[in-house]
Amino acid sequence: GVVVSALFVELDCRAMCPAMEGTRVPRVAACAAVFLLHGLPPSAEAVYRDSTGESIDLKVSKGMHSRGYNAVRISVVDDSSVQYHGFFDYEKPFFHRWTNLHLHTTIKDLPNGTATFDIGGQSVTVKLPAAGHGARGLLLADPCISSRDFACPFLQKFKVFERLVGIINMLVGSDEIDFWGILGDNFYETKNPIGQMLFRRLSVKAKATLFLSVPGNHDFWITGGPRGQLHDQFGNGFMQYYGQDTEAAIRGGHSGPFDFSANPDAYQIAKLENFVFSHQIGNIAFFGYSGAHPWSQLKPYAEEFCRWVNASATATVVMVLGHWNTDNLGCSDTSAPNVWAHVKQQPGCASKLVLYVDGHEHCNHVTEPGFGFMIGANGQGGNCEPQFGFMVIDTNPKTQDGRADARVDYFEVARGTVDNWANLSDCLQKSGYSGCRNSMAHPWRRPEAPPPTTSSSPPPRPPKDGRIYLLWGGICCVAASILFGIMAVSTKLCRARRRREVQQAGGTRIPLQSS
């Protein structure tokens, strides 16, 4: 069955049934239309659990690079009924949109790359790979798990909700994955976070894995582009719910991690600084941003990012994370390919391996061989054959010739009428990412082969083993014996021939001359 957050049902029920304001929902049957609204089966096939029995709605993201490598941001979203006893330094209701939710967030340090925290009675262990080491992450974009606010055409066909939960719990919740991310159009939500339905189903271990997210066009305007509608979130719900540490948090200091100066009731989208982040995980330096804002605003942050990358000896791979694959629907000049083209030419970034990932056009394929990847087909329809899949990037801090390298594997859950879930899930459960990538994944980027041996390189020396010399000695002795034997036979034949010639000449003996 499908498990739905009690808080989530309650919020929708209150919206649909105003008379229920101020009451707890006693059972799903009291508002069964909510399940139909989400494209989910009614209460006969869905299980309703009270929110007090569910794990915390947790996000852990990497701290901005200026905070130091070991910094992380920890955030919890709830209805303000839980006390955290001073663990968080910002605890306020959502502002502008989704104001029935409450955000608790703080910055913590991982002194040795790992730490365990008690958060509201829940033990949460956060891990971070050492700076400069290889890192491995799972990425996807444009996931839809409900048709409540926007149609999700392949929700039922591909069983996106339950399979996405399974993928994240199996892989992100394992020890093989260091980070994961959703790159915009996060669940096509406007009234309140549909994503909460998914996060409530994830294990605490999966939610404690470093999370990255950038907004897409539907995170600003539910219909897909400006001007939008007055009830749109204009990025405000996204920036408070998905828990990233951004430029706004650095600028805000003690006043709070957001810039709320834009007015969504005047159709203004949230300020760019609420979405720009730059940080490092392992040997990967990440630059995440909003494509709904122009390059003229983003450029100073991109330049500052590359200056920092230049000063970091351990950041050898750069990843640009955007949503738009082209300039349309609210994006003027900051599509991911455009920003990647600018970043890879910047001093400080030009000497690194610079990759980019986007979504938006609901397809999964390589867009720039070796460098650019689109992972936007996760339930939505588009210009491609219907797809559902995810990608994993695995970096190597240094190849044999001293360069950084990375491999990218694409796992396809389903495409058109072909469904790979049974075999894929069975393999992942038994063998994990490492055991399945060569047999179940499409290689979107292969690791570079080691350089060939050149003519100037000396040939390999034989091992110092006395048996080798004995063998060669025996071979030489045999060869010499054969040679002497041939010479002796040749001499005898020559003497016999000369005797015949003497007899034919009349018996005169002609002495043999030495040569």
ZAPA-895495 format. One record per atom (N, C-alpha, C): residue in one letter; z negated, y negated, x. Coordinates in steps of 0.05 Angstrom, whole numbers, plus 5000, padded with zeros to 4 digits. Atoms other than C-alpha are relative to their C-alpha. Layout:
! ZAPA-895495
AZYX/...
//
This chain:
! ZAPA-895495
G500050245016/G500050005000/G500049755017/V500050264986/V500249265018/V497349874996/V502650135001/V493748915035/V500549705001/V499650285002/V493648185014/V497349855003/S502450154995/S488547665037/S498849904974/A501350105024/A483447504983/A500249704998/L499850295000/L483546775004/L502849924992/F497250065006/F491146785000/F500550024970/V499649965029/V491147064929/V498549784985/E501650205015/E485646584908/E501449735000/L498750264998/L489445974933/L502449994981/D497750005017/D495746174896/D499250014970/C501049995028/C491846354833/C499049734991/R501050275008/R488545674833/R502449814994/A497750175004/A495345354839/A501450064974/M498749915025/M498145764781/M498249984976/C501949995022/C491845784739/C497849795006/P501950214993/P488145104746/P497250064988/A502649955012/A482545354700/A498250165018/M501649834982/M480345814757/M498849845023/E501150164978/E478645234803/E497050025001/G502849984997/G471745324831/G498850274995/T500949735005/T471346064815/T501150195021/R498949794983/R472346694856/R501850184983/V498249835015/V478047154835/V498750284999/P501449755001/P474647784809/P501850245006/R498249784995/R480748234814/R502949914999/V497250084998/V488148214828/V501349994972/A498850005026/A489948374756/A499749744985/A500550255013/A487147694737/A502349815005/C497850184993/C493247374770/C502350165012/A498049814989/A498347934780/A502649875006/A497550144995/A504047434778/A500349915029/V500050084972/V502047224848/V501650215017/F498749794984/F504547894876/F503049994995/L497250025006/L511147824840/L501249765013/L499150254987/L511747124868/L500650055029/H499749944972/H511147404938/H502150225005/G498249784997/G516147954925/G498650265007/L501649764995/L510548464931/L499650164975/P500549845024/P509049034884/P497549914986/P502450085015/P503948914829/P497550165009/S502549904991/S496749134834/S499950315002/A500049704998/A498449874823/A500750095028/E499249924973/E501549884893/E498849825022/A501250184980/A497549334927/A497050034999/V502949984998/V490349354951/V498949735005/Y501350264997/Y485948754943/Y497350035012/R502549994987/R480248654990/R498849725001/D501350254999/D475148094987/D500049895029/S499750114973/S475747615046/S497650055017/T502449944983/T468647775069/T500350265015/G499749744987/G471048465089/G502350005020/E497850024982/E476848215131/E499249885027/S500550124974/S477048035205/S500849715000/I499550294999/I477447305226/I502949945004/D497250104997/D483946915222/D500049855026/L500350094973/L484346815297/L502649955014/K497850054982/K489346495345/K498949945027/V500750074972/V488746475421/V502549915014/S497650104986/S493746045459/S499249915028/K500550094972/K494445835531/K499449705000/G500650284998/G491345165550/G502249865015/M498150164986/M495844605574/M499650025031/H500249964971/H497344645649/H498149815013/S501850204988/S493344015663/S497050084998/R502749915003/R487044385641/R499250215021/G500549794981/G487744905697/G501050274989/Y498749755008/Y490645605696/Y498350174981/N501749825015/N484645955665/N499249904973/A500850115026/A484045515603/A501650124977/V498849905025/V485445785533/V498949844977/R501050125025/R484945485464/R499550234980/I500849805020/I481345915412/I499649854973/S500150135026/S482245745338/S499550204978/V500549835024/V479746035272/V500449834976/V499650145026/V481945835202/V498650164979/D501449875022/D477545985142/D499549804978/D500650185022/D474545675080/D497449845004/S502450144991/S468645365118/S497450134992/S502449865009/S463745885092/S498550145023/V501249864978/V462246185161/V498949805021/Q501250174979/Q457645865213/Q500550125027/Y499449904973/Y459645925286/Y498149895021/H502350074983/H453345615316/H500849865026/G499350164977/G456545105362/G502250105018/F497949894983/F462045545391/F502449815001/F497650175001/F467545055369/F499149705003/D500650284997/D467844315386/D501649834980/Y498650145022/Y472744125329/Y499850184976/E500349845025/E471044365259/E500449814976/K499350185022/K474543995202/K501950134981/P498049915019/P478544105139/P502849925010/F497250084994/F486144095147/F500549724989/F499450275009/F488943395141/F502949984991/H497350055012/H495043165101/H501050234983/R499049775014/R497043875080/R498150235003/W501649765000/W493644535064/W497049935003/T502650124996/T487244145057/T497750174989/N502149815009/N483444725024/N499250185023/L500749834977/L483345065093/L498349845020/H501850124980/H478344925149/H500750115028/L499349924972/L480044935224/L497649975018/H502050004978/H475245105280/H501550055026/T498549964976/T478045025350/T498649895024/T501350084976/T475844955422/T501650095024/I498949914975/I477945025495/I497950155015/K501849834985/K474745585535/K501350075027/D499049924974/D475445815607/D499650305005/L500149724992/L476846515633/L499650015030/P500450034971/P473646485702/P501350215017/N498849784985/N476147165725/N502450124986/G497749905014/G482147225680/G499350164975/T500849875025/T478147545623/T497249914992/A502750075010/A472147385580/A499750104971/T500649905027/T468847655517/T498249794986/F501450215015/F466447165464/F499050124973/D501049935026/D462147255402/D500849774981/I499050215019/I465746875346/I499350084972/G500949945027/G462046895281/G499250294997/G500849725001/G459247585297/G502250205008/Q497849834993/Q466047855318/Q500449985031/S499650004971/S466848065391/S503049985006/V497250054994/V473447795419/V500349985030/T499550004971/T475947955489/T502849885005/V497450144994/V481447495517/V500650065030/K499149934972/K485547695579/K502349835008/L497850164989/L490247315624/L500950125026/P499149894974/P494647605679/P499649795023/A500450184978/A493447305748/A502449825005/A497850194995/A497546695766/A501950115021/G498049904981/G503946905800/G500850294996/H499349725006/H503747625775/H502150014978/G498149965021/G509147905730/G498649994973/A501150025027/A508147785655/A501950134981/R498449855020/R510648145593/R499349894973/G500550115026/G511447855524/G502050084979/L498349935023/L514248005454/L500649744985/L499150245014/L518247465418/L501750074976/L498349985024/L521347385349/L500149724987/A499750265014/A523546815304/A500850054971/D499150005028/D524846665230/D499050244984/P500949775016/P520447215201/P499449924971/C500850055028/C519847245125/C498750254989/I501449785011/I514847685091/I499349954970/S500550075027/S514847365022/S502349834989/S498050185013/S519547024973/S498749794983/R501450195016/R514246564945/R501149725001/D499050274997/D516745904974/D502949985007/F497249994992/F523646114999/F500950294999/A499049735003/A527946724985/A500150155026/C500049824977/C527147305034/C501750244992/P498149815012/P533347725019/P499650295009/F500249724990/F531848335063/F497150095003/L502949934999/L524248365053/L499650294993/Q500549725009/Q524449015014/Q501850205014/K498149824987/K530649315046/K499050095027/F500949934973/F527749285116/F497050045002/K502949975000/K520449315095/K498749835022/V500750184978/V519248715140/V497049975003/F502950064998/F511948585123/F498550225014/E501649784990/E508949265136/E500950095028/R498949924973/R513549415196/R499349795021/L500750214981/L512148745229/L497150035007/V502949954994/V504648875222/V499850245020/G500149764983/G505849565254/G500949945028/I499050074973/I509949285312/I498049845016/I501950174986/I504848755329/I497550155008/N502449854994/N498949215324/N500550215022/M499449794980/M502349765366/M500449885027/L499250114974/L505149325421/L498249775009/V501750234992/V501448655422/V497150095002/G502849904999/G494949035409/G499550205021/S500449824978/S496149475469/S499449855026/D500550134974/D494749345543/D502649935014/E497450054987/E502249285558/E501049724997/I498950275007/I503448595528/I498049785007/D501750234992/D500647945557/D500149774981/F499750225019/F503247465504/F502050074979/W498049965021/W507247425440/W500549734986/G499450265012/G510546875400/G501950024976/I498250045023/I514046655336/I501349735003/L498650244993/L519446135348/L501249854977/G499250185021/G519845745284/G500850134974/D499649915028/D521045805209/D497950224995/N502249805002/N514346165209/N499450074971/F500649885026/F514346555144/F500949824976/Y498850165021/Y517946005104/Y497849924979/E502350065016/E511545705077/E499749704996/T500450295005/T509945035044/T497449954985/K502450055016/K504145094994/K497550055016/N502249924982/N499345445042/N501150225017/P498849834981/P500345925100/P500450294991/I499349735006/I503946555080/I499450185025/G500749854976/G502846755153/G497250115000/Q502749905001/Q495546845136/Q499950294990/M499849735010/M497547475099/M500550205022/L499449824978/L500247775163/L497650005020/F502250024980/F494647525210/F497550154990/R502349855010/R489447835164/R500350315004/R499549724996/R492748515176/R500050085029/L499849934972/L492848475251/L497350075012/S502549934986/S487648785296/S498949765015/V501250224984/V482848325332/V501250005028/K498849984973/K485748575398/K502749875000/A497350125001/A492748365377/A499749694997/K500450285004/K490247685353/K498849865024/A501250114976/A486447585418/A502049985023/T497850024980/T493047655457/T501249724998/L499050284999/L495846975479/L502449974981/F498050055021/F500146685423/F501549745005/L498450244997/L505846185428/L501749954975/S498350055023/S509545835372/S501149715000/V498750265003/V514445255361/V501149984972/P499150035028/P516644965294/P503050024997/G497250005008/G523245065259/G500549804978/N499450205021/N526844655207/N498550054974/H501449945025/H523445015149/H497049955003/D502850084996/D516644845180/D499649704995/F500250295008/F518244115165/F500949964971/W498850035026/W522544165103/W500750284989/I499749725009/I522244805061/I502950064992/T497249955007/T529444715037/T501950015024/G498549964976/G531744685109/G500849755016/G499350244985/G533043955127/G499049754986/P501050255011/P531243225116/P501849904977/R502550155001/R529542825074/R497750184991/G502149825009/G525643395042/G498949934973/Q501450055025/Q520943414983/Q497149915006/L502650124995/L514243074975/L497950225005/H502049804995/H510443734975/H500650165026/D499549884974/D513643945042/D497749955019/Q502250044981/Q508744035099/Q500749815023/F499150184979/F512943615148/F498750065027/G501249924975/G509944015205/G497049995002/N502950044999/N502743845188/N498450274997/G501349755003/G500744535163/G500450185024/F499349844976/F504344875221/F498249935023/M501450084975/M500944475276/M497050054999/Q502849955002/Q493944595249/Q499450304997/Y500549725004/Y494745325230/Y500650185024/Y499149824979/Y498445625290/Y498849955028/G501950004978/G493445395342/G501049955028/Q499050054973/Q497545135401/Q498449775013/D501250234985/D494544685455/D502449835009/T497650174997/T499344095459/T499349735014/E500350274989/E500443405488/E498249834983/A501750165018/A497043115427/A497050055006/A502849934994/A490643485445/A499149875027/I500750134975/I490843215516/I499649704996/R500250295005/R492042505491/R497649934983/G502250065019/G486842555435/G497350015012/G502649974987/G481142765480/G497950084979/H502349935018/H474542765441/H500649934971/S499450075028/S477842475378/S501250234985/G498849775013/G481243135363/G502650085012/P497649894987/P487243565382/P502649924986/F497650075014/F492243235334/F500549714998/D499250285006/D496042595321/D500950004971/F499450005029/F495842485245/F501249744991/S499150285008/S499041785247/S502550004983/A497649995018/A505542005212/A499150064972/N500849975028/N505041975137/N501950184985/P498249825014/P508042585102/P500649914971/D499550105027/D507442235034/D502249785000/A497750184997/A512741755061/A502350155013/Y497949834989/Y517142345083/Y500249995030/Q500050014971/Q515142255156/Q499150275011/I500849764987/I514842865200/I497849945021/A502250044981/A508842965246/A501149935028/K499150104975/K509242655315/K500750235020/L499149804980/L512743025372/L497850125016/E502249914982/E506443075414/E498450234989/N501549785012/N503443565364/N501350275005/F498549754997/F508744085384/F500850065029/V499149964972/V510043995459/V497850135016/F501949874982/F506544475506/F501350095025/S499149904974/S507244665579/S497750145013/H502149844988/H503245215611/H501150245015/Q499149784984/Q503645835653/Q498450264993/I501249745004/I502346575640/I501350185021/G498949844978/G503047025702/G501849825017/N498250164984/N509146765738/N502049844983/I498250145018/I512446455676/I498849734992/A500750275010/A512145705662/A501549954974/F498950045027/F513245555588/F500349714993/F499650275011/F516144925557/F500750044971/G499649985028/G515444925481/G500149734987/Y499650275011/Y517544355436/Y501150014971/S498850025027/S520144115368/S502849895003/G497250105001/G527644055358/G500549804978/A499650205021/A526543585299/A499749725011/H500350264988/H525243015348/H502249965022/P497750054982/P530542685393/P499450045029/W500349964971/W531742805467/W498849755013/S501150244988/S529942085482/S496950005000/Q502949975001/Q522742245461/Q499150245017/L500849764986/L522642935492/L500449995030/K499250014972/K525742755559/K497749965019/P502250044981/P519442475593/P498350255003/Y501749764998/Y515643115577/Y501450225015/A498549804985/A521243555604/A500049935029/E500050084972/E521443155668/E497350055013/E502749954990/E513943185676/E499450305004/F500349714998/F514143935663/F501250105026/C498649904976/C519144045719/C498649905026/R501550104977/R515043615767/R497650195005/W502349824997/W509044065753/W501050285010/V498949754991/V513344695761/V500650005030/N499350034972/N515744445828/N497550025018/A502449994984/A508544375851/A498550274998/S501349755004/S506745075828/S501450225015/A498849794984/A508145615879/A500150264985/T500249745015/T506346165829/T501850014975/A498250005024/A511045945772/A502950035010/T497349954989/T517646265791/T502150044978/V498249985022/V520746365722/V499349784980/V500450215020/V521645815670/V501150104974/M498949935027/M522345955595/M499849764982/V499850225020/V524645415546/V500050144973/L500349885027/L522345595476/L500649794979/G499250185022/G525945245419/G500650164975/H499249865025/H528145405348/H503049984995/W497250055007/W534945085336/W501850115021/N498049924982/N540845425368/N502349815002/T497950215000/T545344835351/T498849754987/D501050255010/D544544115331/D500949964971/N499550045028/N544144115255/N497350014985/L502449975017/L539144095197/L497549885011/G502350154990/G534543575226/G499849995030/C499950014971/C536143695299/C502549855009/S497750174992/S540443165332/S501150075027/D499049954973/D540743335406/D498050175016/T502049844986/T534943805423/T500050304992/S499849715004/S537544495406/S499150145026/A500949864976/A534945025455/A502150015022/P498050004978/P541545085493/P500249735013/N499850274988/N541744325502/N497649955018/V502450064984/V534544275527/V500050185025/W499849834977/W535544875572/W502049895021/A498150114982/A541744545602/A498849765016/H501450234986/H537543915618/H497950105019/V502349914984/V531544295644/V500950145026/K499249854977/K535244755691/K501349825022/Q498950184980/Q538344145726/Q497849815011/Q502150194991/Q531743775734/Q498950095028/P501349934974/P528843735805/P497350144994/G502449845005/G523244245808/G500550244983/C499349765016/C526344715757/C502650135009/A497449904992/A533244785787/A499950245019/S500249784982/S530745265840/S498750254988/K501349785014/K527345725789/K502050154983/L498449855020/L530146265743/L499349884973/V500550145025/V530745865678/V501450144977/L499049855023/L531546245612/L499349844975/Y500850125025/Y531346025539/Y500350204977/V500049835023/V530046355472/V499949824975/D500050155024/D531446095402/D500450184976/G499549855024/G532746315330/G501949844982/H498650195018/H535145895270/H502350144986/E497749865012/E541746265259/E499250294999/H501549755003/H538946925233/H501550245011/C498649794985/C542147365286/C498250085024/N501349914975/N539547765345/N502150085020/H498049944979/H544047735406/H499649835024/V500050164975/V545147465476/V501949764995/T498350245004/T547746745472/T501149895026/E499250094974/E548246585546/E499450235019/P500649764984/P549047225588/P498249955024/G501950024978/G543147305634/G497949784997/F501750235002/F539746675609/F499049934972/G500750095027/G539746545534/G500050224979/F500349795019/F537446975476/F499249894973/M500750075028/M537146905400/M498750244987/I501649785012/I531947305361/I499249914972/G500650125026/G532446995291/G500550174976/A499549835023/A534047595247/A497650184995/N502449855007/N527547835216/N499449984970/G500350005029/G528547885141/G501849804986/Q498350195012/Q532947285129/Q503050085002/G497149964999/G540447285115/G501349785015/G498650204985/G545646905154/G502950085005/N497249964993/N552446925188/N500550275013/C499849744986/C551047605221/C499550224980/E500849775015/E550448295194/E497050014998/P502950005003/P543348365167/P498750175023/Q501449874978/Q538648545225/Q497049954998/F502950034997/F531248625240/F499350125027/G500749904973/G528648675311/G498349805015/F501650174983/F524648375368/F500850055029/M499449984972/M525348255442/M497550005017/V502250004981/V520748385501/V501149915027/I499350094973/I521248005567/I498050105020/D501749884979/D518448325630/D500849885027/T499250144976/T518347905693/T499050145025/N500749904973/N518148115766/N499649765017/P500550244985/P514847595810/P501849965024/K498350034976/K519247745870/K501650265005/T498249774994/T525248195885/T499950055030/Q500049934972/Q526748505952/Q501049775018/D499050224984/D530447885974/D498549744994/G501750225003/G524847425952/G500449834976/R499550165024/R527447165885/R498550124976/A501349915025/A524147195817/A502150144983/D498149855017/D527247665766/D498750074973/A501149935026/A526447885694/A502050194986/R498449845017/R528948415646/R499349934971/V500450055029/V529748315571/V501150244985/D499349775017/D529848895522/D499949924971/Y499950055028/Y531848845450/Y499750264984/F500549765017/F529049345400/F500949934971/E499050055027/E532849385335/E498750194980/V501449855021/V528749615275/V502150104980/A498049935020/A534649605227/A502449815002/R497650175001/R541749345220/R501850124978/G498349915021/G545949385158/G498850234985/T501049765013/T545250085130/T498650195019/V501249834980/V542450375194/V497049925003/D502950054998/D534850435196/D498950175023/N501049864976/N531750605264/N496950035000/W502950034999/W524450515244/W498550275006/A501549754996/A522351255241/A499950085029/N499949924971/N524651415312/N498749805018/L501150214984/L522650745340/L496950004999/S503050005003/S515550745312/S498750245012/D501149754989/D514551465332/D499849985031/C500050034971/C516551305404/C497949805009/L501950214991/L512350665408/L497150104997/Q502749895003/Q506251025381/Q499350195022/K500549804980/K506951585432/K500249895028/S499450084972/S509651225493/S499949715006/G500250294995/G508950475484/G502749885009/Y497650154992/Y513849955509/Y501350135025/S498949894975/S514650245579/S501450274997/G498949735004/G516050945554/G502450004982/C497950005020/C521150725502/C502349815007/R498050214995/R525050155533/R502750115010/N497549904990/N530150575569/N501650174980/S498749835020/S531651025510/S500549874973/M499950115027/M530550585449/M501049704999/A499350295000/A532249865471/A502849955010/H497550104990/H538649485483/H499449825024/P500750164976/P538549185554/P501449734999/W498850275002/W539748445542/W500149865027/R499850104972/R538248275614/R498950215018/R500949794981/R537848785669/R498949885025/P501050104974/P533748685732/P502250015020/E498050004980/E537948505791/E499750235020/A500149784981/A539749075838/A499349895028/P500750094972/P537049035910/P502649955015/P497650064985/P542048725958/P500950235017/P499049774984/P546649225994/P499449965030/T500450024971/T545649386068/T502549895013/T497750124987/T550248946111/T500750145026/S499149884975/S554249146174/S498249925023/S501750094978/S549348756217/S497450145000/S502549865002/S543649186194/S500250265016/P499949754984/P542049756243/P499850254982/P500149765017/P543050456216/P497150125001/P502749884999/P536750836198/P499650195023/R500649824977/R533451186257/R499050274989/P501049745009/P532251936251/P497050035006/P502949964995/P525052166247/P499550125027/K500749894974/K521652326312/K498850284996/D500849725005/D521553076303/D501350175021/G498949844978/G522353566362/G502050204990/R498149805010/R526054046317/R502949894999/I497350125000/I531853556312/I501350045027/Y498849984973/Y532853566388/Y500650295007/L499449724995/L532354326392/L502650094986/L497649935015/L537654376338/L502549915015/W497750114986/W542453916375/W500550155027/G499649854975/G541154296441/G501450264996/G498849745006/G542954956409/G503049974994/I497250055007/I549354656380/I501749955025/C498550074975/C551454386449/C500550265017/C499749754984/C550255066483/C502150184988/V498049845013/V554455436432/V502849895005/A497450134995/A560054926440/A501050045028/A499249964972/A559954986516/A500950295005/S499349724996/S560255746513/S502850054989/I497349975012/I566355716467/I502149885018/L498150144983/L569755216513/L500650165025/F499649844976/F568655646575/F501650254994/G498649765008/G571156256538/G503049954997/I497150075004/I577655906519/I501349955027/M498850054974/M578755676591/M500550265015/A499649754986/A577756386618/A502450154989/V497749865013/V582756686568/V502649875008/S497650154992/S587756136585/S500850075028/T499449934972/T587256296660/T501350275002/K498949735000/K588557036649/K502950014990/L497350005011/L594656906606/L502049875019/C498250144981/C597456426658/C500750185024/R499549824978/R596656936715/R502150224992/A498249785009/A600157486674/A502849894997/R497350125003/R605957026660/R501349965027/R498850054973/R606956856734/R500950275012/R499249744988/R607057596753/R502750094988/R497449925013/R612657726702/R502349845012/E497950174989/E616557146730/E500850105028/V499449904973/V615957426802/V501650254999/Q498649755003/Q618258116780/Q502949944992/Q497350065010/Q624257816745/Q501749875023/A498650154979/A625957406808/A500650195025/G499349824978/G626558026854/G497650095016/G502449894987/G619458186872/G498849825020/T501250194981/T618257576916/T497549894988/R502550105010/R611157366910/R499849705005/I500350294998/I610256626896/I497149944997/P502950055002/P603256406912/P499349804978/L500950195020/L599456056858/L498949755013/Q500950254989/Q598155326871/Q497749904982/S502250115015/S591655016852/S500749724990/S499350265011/S592354416808/S497649825000/
//
